[in-house]
């Protein structure tokens, strides 16, 4: 399908200077959200992530069981939204969290570089889903975006989306740190949504520049403008470098002010994190917590 022409229906991205000025304002606004209730909500939006070359069935099982036990150990805190792992560990997580409401997220589609055959990407997604993934995070083809092959990049997303049932969630990582400019970040976000993304996500966390408030603002503006034209709500996920309660509250504020409070649910807002979980728990409980 042709997608690039649809970009002409949307206004250009803000300039870098405009984005910087708005982020400075949002940093000040975020002060009001430095509180336990916001931290609890942010904790409930986490895709608790282990994506290491050291992962094993043993380590992932222990990790997932900790998340499953959290329901009983901290009943006053809403649990994380999902556990995010490589495709080979989807079934492992499923066995460990069986009997709980925990969702399973799998990265797939040639994560993190997206530099393999489309047929391989689609097969990997299909296998992750077959093994029990509720949500799949893929990477938009950054190389195609940088060379202006917008239809080709979006069509890859469309093909992968076709491997998933409608009720399953597809998150598309645009790798904003590689795209760099507001204009490319906006185009990547819009193209992903045109092609069927349920979420647009900042980063893999595997390159030097991960999530930034500036990229988050541009992406949320694209989500807002897409919703205004289509009536379809797409979620936003910040991932990579979100470590502190203050970081989480800032992304919360960007979503709150750009998209509105109706986006402040785990169905439309996620944080991809590992260390942020313990740091948020510490802020909520008022003493150091090293649960994970």
Rosetta blueprint (number, residue, H / E / L):
1 X L
2 X L
3 X L
4 X H
5 X H
6 X H
7 X H
8 X H
9 X H
10 X L
11 X L
12 X L
13 X L
14 X L
15 X L
16 X H
17 X H
18 X H
19 X H
20 X H
21 X H
22 X H
23 X H
24 X H
25 X H
26 X H
27 X H
28 X H
29 X H
30 X H
31 X H
32 X H
33 X H
34 X L
35 X L
36 X H
37 X H
38 X H
39 X H
40 X H
41 X H
42 X H
43 X H
44 X H
45 X L
46 X E
47 X E
48 X E
49 X E
50 X L
51 X L
52 X L
53 X L
54 X L
55 X L
56 X L
57 X H
58 X H
59 X H
60 X H
61 X H
62 X H
63 X H
64 X H
65 X H
66 X H
67 X H
68 X H
69 X H
70 X H
71 X H
72 X H
73 X H
74 X L
75 X L
76 X L
77 X L
78 X L
79 X L
80 X L
81 X L
82 X E
83 X E
84 X E
85 X E
86 X L
87 X H
88 X H
89 X H
90 X H
91 X H
92 X H
93 X H
94 X H
95 X H
96 X H
97 X L
98 X L
99 X L
100 X L
101 X L
102 X L
103 X E
104 X E
105 X E
106 X E
107 X E
108 X L
109 X L
110 X L
111 X L
112 X L
113 X L
114 X L
115 X L
116 X L
117 X L
118 X H
119 X H
120 X H
121 X H
122 X H
123 X H
124 X H
125 X H
126 X H
127 X H
128 X H
129 X H
130 X H
131 X L
132 X L
133 X L
134 X L
135 X E
136 X E
137 X E
138 X E
139 X E
140 X L
141 X L
142 X H
143 X H
144 X H
145 X H
146 X H
147 X L
148 X L
149 X L
150 X H
151 X H
152 X H
153 X H
154 X H
155 X H
156 X H
157 X H
158 X H
159 X H
160 X H
161 X H
162 X L
163 X L
164 X L
165 X L
166 X L
167 X L
168 X L
169 X E
170 X E
171 X E
172 X E
173 X E
174 X L
175 X L
176 X H
177 X H
178 X H
179 X H
180 X L
181 X L
182 X H
183 X H
184 X H
185 X H
186 X H
187 X H
188 X H
189 X H
190 X H
191 X H
192 X H
193 X H
194 X H
195 X L
196 X L
197 X L
198 X L
199 X E
200 X E
201 X E
202 X L
203 X L
204 X L
205 X L
206 X L
207 X L
208 X L
209 X L
210 X L
211 X L
212 X L
213 X H
214 X H
215 X H
216 X H
217 X H
218 X H
219 X H
220 X H
221 X H
222 X H
223 X H
224 X H
225 X H
226 X H
227 X H
228 X H
229 X H
230 X H
231 X L
232 X L
233 X L
234 X L
235 X E
236 X E
237 X E
238 X E
239 X E
240 X L
241 X L
242 X L
243 X L
244 X L
245 X H
246 X H
247 X H
248 X H
249 X H
250 X H
251 X H
252 X H
253 X H
254 X H
255 X H
256 X H
257 X H
258 X H
259 X L
260 X L
261 X H
262 X H
263 X H
264 X L
265 X L
266 X L
267 X L
268 X L
269 X E
270 X E
271 X E
272 X E
273 X E
274 X L
275 X H
276 X H
277 X H
278 X H
279 X H
280 X H
281 X H
282 X H
283 X H
284 X H
285 X H
286 X L
287 X L
288 X L
289 X L
290 X L
291 X L
292 X L
